[in-house]
Amino acid sequence: MMENIFLILFWTGIFVTFYVYIFYGVIVETLLFIKKNLLNRKHETPIYKEHGLPEITVIIAAYNEQDFIAEKIENTFETNYPKNKLNVWVVADGSTDNTSSIAAAFEGVKVFFKPERKGKIHAVNRVMKKVQTPITIFTDANTFLNIEALHNLVHPFKDPNTGVVAGEKKVLSTEKDSAAGAGEGFYWKYESWLKSADAQLYSTMGAAGELFAIKTTLYREISSDTLIEDFVLSMQIAAEGYKIAYAPKAIASELPSANVKEEEKRKIRIAAGGLQAVWRLRKIMNPIKYPLLSFQFVSHRALRWTLAPLSLPIILLSNIGLAVESNHTIYRYALLLQVGFYALAFAFYLLKDKNFKSKVLFVPFYFTMMNLSVFKGLLRLINNQQSVVWEKAKRREIPTPINREADAA
């Protein structure tokens, strides 16, 4: 009797975990092969002619970013978007350093400031009422754009079915990285592959605040207690029937987290926000109303923030039971693999601040930390401890000049 229970739990957990991290991607790639080769449906994104490019507003939300804001503004103006069609706004609510005064010194930059710090979404809700351009672009103050970034974000809007365009986040890397930088960079490469596949199938699953764009008329005020407002905003637009396009050549590069503690802090708040978002966006999980969108949302996002992390301890505990109860040696070997995997994760936890050339070695550690963060994020939600006013994660300092595009992980 107990063996049957362990079998059900073990194989269900295995299926959920492998589905989320491997099988879903394989299914999407298979569907894309059918779509492109058997159905001969190859979609090419139309682009604007140079003289037809729309006017845009770039909103940089900045809290105490005096170390980055000048370089960020210069970087934005250095993109090759026509300057007569480029509006740059800096929203610096709550900043207690020189962010506002530094930004205000730039010609052509409009600065919005209120002394109260109520969170990014509260500030963005306030200034969005003033935007007059057809397209609004959001980007973080500590990320830096490639020269074609704004062009590449805008072109997909030539398709009237596009409501959001997600840019590409890349984590700057050196030859050797610690666990935080190596794991974060490896994870975002995996995410970029999935985002590209999702977009080609139907729609990318949400946008990240480092860089994304929306049709201004589609902006809806987000509840001020929303933890990952960029994701919720973009998915609400998708729920209105618009697609989230993906612009892999619109690149926002940023430094990796300073250390594992800072990266874990970032992961926990994202996990808390993800769980909150799954509940608030639950209407999307209706396959009758949203056939493809619900499939993608559940597979790529909802399961990753819910059942996939829960499956890991279930797999381990049921495997221990099977190793004792079952006569099949496969379960003993499976347990050895699991113990080895988590032992490797723990070993690299002990070496977390050392620098290693091989980034693949950090995969077990980063995977384990990422899933543990979901449980910690859940506790924060339950105890109402995750504030919308986030404490910024410290970023690593790279002392020598680096090529932001060539060295992006």
C-alpha positions as CSV (number, residue, x, y, z in Angstrom):
1,M,0.0,0.0,0.0
2,M,2.7,2.5,1.0
3,E,4.8,1.5,-2.0
4,N,1.9,2.4,-4.3
5,I,1.5,5.8,-2.6
6,F,5.3,6.5,-2.9
7,L,5.2,5.5,-6.6
8,I,2.3,7.9,-7.4
9,L,4.0,10.7,-5.6
10,F,7.4,10.0,-7.1
11,W,6.4,9.8,-10.7
12,T,3.9,12.7,-10.4
13,G,6.7,14.8,-9.0
14,I,9.1,13.7,-11.7
15,F,6.6,14.5,-14.4
16,V,5.8,18.0,-13.1
17,T,9.4,18.9,-12.7
18,F,10.6,17.6,-16.1
19,Y,7.5,19.1,-17.8
20,V,8.2,22.6,-16.5
21,Y,11.9,22.7,-17.1
22,I,12.3,20.4,-20.2
23,F,9.2,18.9,-21.7
24,Y,7.4,22.2,-22.1
25,G,10.2,23.6,-24.2
26,V,10.3,20.4,-26.3
27,I,6.6,20.6,-26.9
28,V,6.8,24.2,-28.0
29,E,9.7,23.5,-30.3
30,T,7.7,20.6,-31.8
31,L,4.7,22.8,-32.4
32,L,6.9,25.4,-34.0
33,F,8.4,22.8,-36.3
34,I,4.9,21.8,-37.4
35,K,3.8,25.4,-37.8
36,K,6.8,26.4,-39.9
37,N,7.4,23.3,-41.9
38,L,4.1,21.4,-42.2
39,L,1.7,24.3,-42.1
40,N,4.1,26.7,-43.8
41,R,3.2,29.5,-41.5
42,K,6.3,31.7,-41.2
43,H,5.6,35.1,-39.6
44,E,7.9,38.0,-40.3
45,T,7.5,41.1,-38.2
46,P,6.8,44.2,-40.3
47,I,9.0,47.2,-39.5
48,Y,8.6,50.9,-39.6
49,K,10.4,52.9,-42.2
50,E,12.8,55.4,-40.6
51,H,10.7,58.5,-41.4
52,G,7.6,56.6,-40.1
53,L,8.9,55.8,-36.6
54,P,6.5,56.8,-33.9
55,E,7.3,59.2,-31.1
56,I,8.2,57.4,-27.9
57,T,8.5,58.1,-24.2
58,V,11.2,56.3,-22.2
59,I,10.5,56.1,-18.5
60,I,13.3,55.4,-16.2
61,A,12.2,54.6,-12.6
62,A,15.1,55.4,-10.3
63,Y,15.4,55.2,-6.6
64,N,18.7,56.4,-5.2
65,E,20.5,55.7,-8.4
66,Q,23.0,58.6,-8.4
67,D,25.8,56.2,-9.3
68,F,24.1,55.1,-12.5
69,I,21.6,57.7,-13.6
70,A,24.0,60.0,-15.6
71,E,25.4,57.1,-17.5
72,K,21.9,55.7,-18.0
73,I,20.6,58.9,-19.5
74,E,23.7,59.3,-21.7
75,N,23.3,55.7,-22.8
76,T,19.6,56.3,-23.7
77,F,20.4,59.3,-25.9
78,E,23.3,57.4,-27.5
79,T,20.8,54.9,-29.0
80,N,20.1,55.5,-32.7
81,Y,16.4,56.4,-32.3
82,P,15.6,59.8,-33.8
83,K,16.2,62.4,-31.1
84,N,13.2,64.5,-32.2
85,K,11.0,61.5,-31.4
86,L,12.6,60.5,-28.1
87,N,11.3,61.8,-24.8
88,V,13.2,60.7,-21.7
89,W,11.5,60.9,-18.3
90,V,13.1,60.1,-15.0
91,V,10.8,59.2,-12.1
92,A,12.7,59.5,-8.8
93,D,10.1,59.3,-6.1
94,G,11.5,58.8,-2.6
95,S,15.1,59.3,-3.6
96,T,17.2,60.8,-0.9
97,D,20.4,61.2,-2.9
98,N,21.3,63.3,-5.9
99,T,19.4,61.2,-8.5
100,S,16.9,64.0,-9.3
101,S,19.4,66.9,-9.5
102,I,21.8,64.8,-11.7
103,A,18.9,63.9,-14.1
104,A,17.6,67.4,-14.2
105,A,20.9,68.7,-15.4
106,F,20.4,66.9,-18.8
107,E,18.8,68.9,-21.5
108,G,15.7,67.2,-22.8
109,V,15.1,65.1,-19.7
110,K,11.9,65.6,-17.7
111,V,12.2,64.7,-14.0
112,F,9.3,63.7,-11.8
113,F,9.9,63.6,-8.0
114,K,7.8,63.3,-4.9
115,P,9.5,62.9,-1.5
116,E,7.3,60.0,-0.4
117,R,8.5,56.5,-1.4
118,K,5.4,54.4,-2.2
119,G,6.9,51.9,-4.6
120,K,7.7,51.9,-8.3
121,I,4.2,51.1,-9.5
122,H,2.7,54.0,-7.5
123,A,5.1,56.4,-9.2
124,V,4.6,54.9,-12.7
125,N,0.8,55.1,-12.3
126,R,1.2,58.8,-11.5
127,V,3.3,59.8,-14.5
128,M,1.6,57.5,-17.1
129,K,-1.4,59.9,-17.0
130,K,0.9,62.5,-18.6
131,V,2.3,60.4,-21.4
132,Q,1.1,61.6,-24.9
133,T,3.2,59.4,-27.2
134,P,1.7,56.2,-28.7
135,I,4.4,54.0,-27.3
136,T,5.9,54.0,-23.8
137,I,9.2,52.2,-23.0
138,F,10.1,51.2,-19.4
139,T,13.7,50.6,-18.4
140,D,15.6,50.3,-15.1
141,A,18.2,52.9,-14.1
142,N,21.0,50.3,-13.6
143,T,20.7,48.7,-17.0
144,F,22.3,49.8,-20.3
145,L,20.9,49.6,-23.8
146,N,22.6,48.5,-27.0
147,I,22.5,51.1,-29.8
148,E,19.5,49.5,-31.7
149,A,17.5,48.7,-28.5
150,L,14.7,51.3,-29.0
151,H,14.4,50.6,-32.7
152,N,14.0,46.9,-32.1
153,L,11.5,47.5,-29.3
154,V,9.3,49.7,-31.5
155,H,9.2,47.7,-34.8
156,P,6.9,44.9,-33.6
157,F,4.2,47.4,-32.9
158,K,3.8,47.7,-36.7
159,D,1.6,44.6,-36.1
160,P,-1.7,45.9,-34.7
161,N,-2.1,42.7,-32.6
162,T,1.0,43.5,-30.6
163,G,0.3,45.2,-27.3
164,V,3.6,44.7,-25.5
165,V,7.2,44.1,-26.6
166,A,9.6,42.4,-24.2
167,G,13.3,43.2,-24.5
168,E,16.2,41.0,-23.7
169,K,17.9,41.0,-20.3
170,K,21.6,40.1,-20.3
171,V,23.8,39.7,-17.3
172,L,27.3,41.1,-17.7
173,S,29.9,38.6,-17.1
174,T,33.7,38.3,-16.6
175,E,35.8,35.3,-17.5
176,K,35.3,34.0,-13.9
177,D,32.1,34.5,-11.9
178,S,30.9,33.7,-8.5
179,A,27.7,31.6,-7.9
180,A,25.5,34.7,-8.1
181,G,26.8,35.9,-11.5
182,A,27.3,32.5,-13.1
183,G,23.9,31.1,-12.0
184,E,22.0,34.3,-13.0
185,G,23.6,34.5,-16.4
186,F,23.0,30.8,-17.1
187,Y,19.3,31.1,-16.0
188,W,18.7,34.1,-18.3
189,K,20.1,32.2,-21.3
190,Y,17.6,29.5,-20.6
191,E,14.8,32.0,-20.2
192,S,15.7,33.8,-23.5
193,W,15.4,30.5,-25.4
194,L,11.9,29.9,-23.9
195,K,10.8,33.5,-24.5
196,S,11.8,33.2,-28.1
197,A,9.9,29.9,-28.5
198,D,6.8,31.3,-26.7
199,A,6.8,34.4,-28.9
200,Q,7.0,32.4,-32.1
201,L,4.2,30.1,-31.0
202,Y,1.9,32.8,-29.8
203,S,3.0,35.2,-27.1
204,T,5.9,35.7,-24.7
205,M,4.9,35.1,-21.1
206,G,5.3,38.6,-19.6
207,A,7.9,41.3,-19.7
208,A,10.7,42.1,-17.3
209,G,11.2,45.6,-16.0
210,E,14.7,45.9,-17.3
211,L,13.3,46.8,-20.7
212,F,9.9,46.5,-22.3
213,A,7.4,48.7,-24.2
214,I,3.6,49.0,-24.4
215,K,1.1,50.8,-26.5
216,T,0.3,53.7,-24.2
217,T,-3.4,53.5,-24.7
218,L,-3.3,49.9,-23.3
219,Y,-1.9,51.0,-19.9
220,R,-4.1,50.2,-17.0
221,E,-3.4,51.3,-13.5
222,I,-2.0,48.4,-11.5
223,S,-3.0,47.9,-7.9
224,S,-0.4,49.7,-5.7
225,D,0.4,46.6,-3.7
226,T,1.5,44.6,-6.8
227,L,4.9,43.1,-6.3
228,I,6.0,42.4,-9.9
229,E,4.1,45.1,-11.7
230,D,5.9,44.7,-15.1
231,F,4.8,41.1,-15.4
232,V,1.2,41.7,-14.2
233,L,0.8,44.8,-16.5
234,S,2.1,42.9,-19.6
235,M,-0.1,39.8,-18.9
236,Q,-3.2,41.9,-18.3
237,I,-2.7,43.4,-21.8
238,A,-2.3,39.9,-23.2
239,A,-5.6,39.0,-21.5
240,E,-7.2,41.7,-23.5
241,G,-6.3,39.8,-26.7
242,Y,-3.0,41.4,-27.6
243,K,0.3,39.5,-28.1
244,I,3.5,40.1,-26.2
245,A,6.2,40.2,-28.8
246,Y,9.9,39.5,-28.1
247,A,12.7,41.6,-29.3
248,P,16.0,39.6,-28.6
249,K,18.1,42.4,-30.2
250,A,16.7,45.0,-27.8
251,I,19.2,44.4,-25.1
252,A,19.3,45.7,-21.5
253,S,22.6,44.7,-19.8
254,E,23.1,44.8,-16.1
255,L,25.7,43.7,-13.6
256,P,25.1,40.4,-11.7
257,S,24.1,40.4,-8.1
258,A,27.0,41.3,-5.8
259,N,26.8,37.9,-4.0
260,V,24.5,35.0,-3.4
261,K,22.8,36.7,-0.5
262,E,21.8,39.6,-2.7
263,E,20.7,37.2,-5.5
264,E,18.6,35.2,-3.1
265,K,17.0,38.3,-1.8
266,R,16.0,39.3,-5.3
267,K,14.7,35.7,-6.1
268,I,12.6,35.6,-2.9
269,R,10.8,38.9,-3.7
270,I,10.2,37.8,-7.3
271,A,8.9,34.5,-6.1
272,A,6.5,36.3,-3.7
273,G,5.4,38.5,-6.6
274,G,5.0,35.5,-8.9
275,L,2.7,33.7,-6.5
276,Q,0.7,36.9,-6.1
277,A,0.5,37.3,-9.8
278,V,-0.6,33.7,-10.5
279,W,-3.6,34.3,-8.2
280,R,-4.4,37.8,-9.7
281,L,-4.1,36.5,-13.2
282,R,-6.0,33.3,-12.6
283,K,-8.6,34.2,-15.2
284,I,-6.0,33.5,-17.9
285,M,-6.0,29.9,-16.8
286,N,-9.2,29.4,-18.8
287,P,-8.4,27.2,-21.8
288,I,-11.8,27.8,-23.4
289,K,-11.3,31.6,-23.5
290,Y,-7.6,31.6,-23.9
291,P,-6.5,28.3,-25.6
292,L,-2.9,29.1,-26.3
293,L,-2.3,31.8,-23.8
294,S,-3.5,29.6,-20.9
295,F,-1.4,26.7,-22.0
296,Q,1.7,28.9,-22.1
297,F,0.9,30.8,-18.9
298,V,0.3,27.6,-16.9
299,S,3.3,25.8,-18.3
300,H,5.9,28.5,-18.3
301,R,4.8,30.6,-15.3
302,A,2.1,29.2,-13.0
303,L,3.6,25.7,-12.5
304,R,7.1,27.1,-12.1
305,W,5.9,29.3,-9.1
306,T,3.7,26.6,-7.6
307,L,3.8,22.9,-8.2
308,A,7.3,22.6,-9.6
309,P,9.0,23.7,-6.4
310,L,6.6,21.6,-4.3
311,S,7.5,18.6,-6.4
312,L,11.1,18.6,-5.4
313,P,10.7,17.6,-1.7
314,I,8.0,15.2,-2.7
315,I,10.3,13.5,-5.2
316,L,13.1,13.2,-2.5
317,L,10.9,12.0,0.3
318,S,8.9,9.5,-1.9
319,N,12.2,8.3,-3.3
320,I,13.5,7.5,0.2
321,G,10.3,5.5,0.8
322,L,10.7,3.6,-2.5
323,A,14.4,2.9,-1.7
324,V,13.2,1.2,1.5
325,E,9.9,-0.4,0.3
326,S,10.6,-1.3,-3.4
327,N,12.7,-4.2,-4.7
328,H,13.6,-2.2,-7.9
329,T,17.2,-1.0,-7.8
330,I,16.3,1.9,-10.1
331,Y,14.9,3.8,-7.0
332,R,18.1,3.4,-5.1
333,Y,20.1,4.7,-8.1
334,A,17.6,7.6,-8.4
335,L,18.1,8.4,-4.7
336,L,21.9,8.4,-5.1
337,L,21.5,10.9,-8.0
338,Q,19.3,13.1,-6.0
339,V,21.6,13.0,-3.0
340,G,24.6,13.7,-5.3
341,F,22.7,16.7,-6.9
342,Y,21.9,18.3,-3.6
343,A,25.4,17.5,-2.2
344,L,26.8,19.3,-5.2
345,A,24.5,22.3,-4.6
346,F,25.5,22.4,-0.9
347,A,29.2,22.2,-1.9
348,F,28.9,25.2,-4.2
349,Y,26.9,27.0,-1.5
350,L,30.0,26.7,0.7
351,L,32.1,28.0,-2.3
352,K,29.4,30.6,-3.3
353,D,31.7,33.6,-3.3
354,K,34.6,32.0,-5.0
355,N,35.2,32.7,-8.7
356,F,35.0,29.8,-11.2
357,K,35.5,29.7,-14.9
358,S,33.0,26.9,-15.5
359,K,29.5,28.4,-15.0
360,V,27.7,25.1,-15.6
361,L,29.0,23.8,-12.2
362,F,26.7,26.3,-10.5
363,V,23.5,24.9,-12.0
364,P,22.6,22.5,-9.1
365,F,23.2,25.3,-6.6
366,Y,21.3,28.0,-8.5
367,F,18.4,25.6,-9.3
368,T,18.1,24.6,-5.7
369,M,18.3,28.2,-4.4
370,M,15.7,29.4,-7.0
371,N,13.2,26.8,-5.9
372,L,13.8,27.3,-2.1
373,S,13.1,31.0,-2.7
374,V,9.6,30.1,-3.7
375,F,8.9,28.7,-0.3
376,K,10.5,31.7,1.4
377,G,8.4,34.0,-0.8
378,L,5.3,32.1,0.1
379,L,6.0,32.6,3.8
380,R,6.5,36.4,3.2
381,L,3.1,36.6,1.4
382,I,1.4,34.6,4.2
383,N,2.9,36.8,6.9
384,N,2.4,40.0,4.8
385,Q,6.1,40.7,5.1
386,Q,6.9,41.4,1.4
387,S,6.5,45.2,0.9
388,V,5.9,46.7,-2.5
389,V,8.8,49.1,-1.6
390,W,11.6,46.7,-2.4
391,E,15.1,46.9,-0.9
392,K,17.4,47.1,-3.9
393,A,19.7,44.1,-4.5
394,K,23.3,45.2,-4.6
395,R,25.0,44.6,-7.9
396,R,28.6,43.4,-8.4
397,E,31.2,46.0,-9.3
398,I,33.4,45.0,-12.2
399,P,36.5,47.2,-11.9
400,T,37.9,47.0,-15.4
401,P,36.1,48.4,-18.5
402,I,34.1,45.7,-20.3
403,N,32.2,45.5,-23.6
404,R,28.6,45.5,-22.4
405,E,27.3,43.6,-25.4
406,A,30.3,41.2,-26.1
407,D,30.6,40.2,-22.4
408,A,26.9,39.8,-21.7
409,A,26.3,36.3,-20.3
